[in-house]
Amino acid sequence: ADLVIANLSSLSSGYPSIGTVMEMGAAAAGEHKLIYSVLDSNYSGSPNPGVFKIHPFLEQISTEIFDSMDDLWEFLDSHLGMLTGRNPHFGGINGRSV
């Protein structure tokens, strides 16, 4: 895979997603993959919200964090040509520059 999509939405429900976080770490450390994470913007992983909203590990390891799967799909739809090298123009869609 050229990139990893990590759906961390279950964290908002209190489910730890430990396996997903382990896969993210392996992809970042050994393979240097792009990691796009989805995490509800209302999520706060800290018992003390003044310290951090999202755990620093998740912020550090994610190439980008999206609020919803729809936001991620929209981003990928508009940037996939550039990410794969098929379209060298940033923001290109279907071979056209935006």
N, C-alpha and C positions, 0 to 999 in steps of 0.2 A: 504494500500500500504506500502511496505517496503522501497521504495525510491521514490523520486520525480524527474522528468525530467522537467526542466524549459527552454523552448525555448525562449530566449530573442533576437533572431535574428532581430525582428522588431525594436529594439532600434536603429540599424544602419540606419534605414530609417526614424527615427524621431518619430516613434510611441511609446508612453510611456509604454505600457505593465503594467499598474498599477495593473490590476487584477492578473496577473501572479506574480508580486512582493508581493502582499498581500497573495497569496496562499503559496509562499515560506516562508514568515514570520510566517504564521500559522503552517506550517509543522515543522519549526525549533523550534519555541517557545513551542508549546504544545505537539508535538509528537516526537521531536528529530529524524527526518528522515534524511537519506542521501539525499542530494540535489545536483544533477548534472545539471549544467547550460551550455547552449550553447549560446555563444556570439561571434560575429565576432571579430577577433583579431585586426581589423582596427578601431573598435569602440572606441570613446573617449567620455565619458559622461560628461566631464568637459569643461566649457567654457574656462578654463585655463589649457591646457594639462600638464603644469608643476606641477599642484597640484596633480592630480590623473588621471589615464587613465580610470579605471573602478571605479564606485562609491564604496566607502569602504563597504557599506552595502551589495552589491552584492558579493564582495570578502569575507566578513566575513561569510555570511550565506551559501554560496555555498561550498559543500564538494570539488568539483572540477569544473573548468570552461574549456570548450572545445571550439575550434575555429569553429567546424562544427558538424552537426549531424553525418556525417560519422565517425569523430574522436570519438564521444560518442559511436556509435554502435560498433566500433572496440574495445573500452575499455570494454564495457559491455560484448561483446562476449568472451573476454579473461578472464574476472573476475567474471562473474555471478555465476559460480559454487562456488567460494570462498565466495562471498557475501551472498549467500543463505545457506551456510553451507554444501552443497552437496559435495564440494571438499575443504578440509582444506588447500590445497597447493596453496599459492599465485601464480596467473598466470596460474592455471590449466585450461585445455581445455578438455571437454568431459571426465572428470574423470582422465586425465593424467597430471602429473606434467610437467611443461615446464622448 
